[in-house]
Amino acid sequence: MKDIVITAKRIRKERNAYIISFILAFIVNIIAIIIYDRPWTELFSQIGFVVAISIAFYIILWIPRLLIEGVRRICKK
């Protein structure tokens, strides 16, 4: 059976992709607070929703990354 090796470079790349997703979701939360004139305490009280949205953004980011990787593998052969 072949071992699966995840390199440190790959882990950093995935971490950075999730951090970008989290920052984007946090910015969306800030924009919603400003647009709907809500109290700024929602910035931290809605952190659960921010995490859920950031996971959704992270999954959405996977779609183009999978397509690009697939094209690379096809062209490599």
C-alpha positions, 0 to 999 in steps of 0.5 A: 500500500502506498503512503500518502505524503502531504508536504509542508508547502501544500499545507501552507498553501491550503492554510493560506487559501483558507485564511483568504476565505476567512478574511473575505467572509469577515469583510462581507460581515463588515459590509453587511453591518454597515449596509444594514446599520447594525451594532458593531457587536455583531462583528464578533457575535456572528463569528459562527456565521463568518466561519461557515461562510468562509468554509463555503468560500474555501469550497468554492475556491476548490472548483477552479483549482481542481479544474486547473490541476486537471488541465495540468495533468492532462497536458502533462501526459 
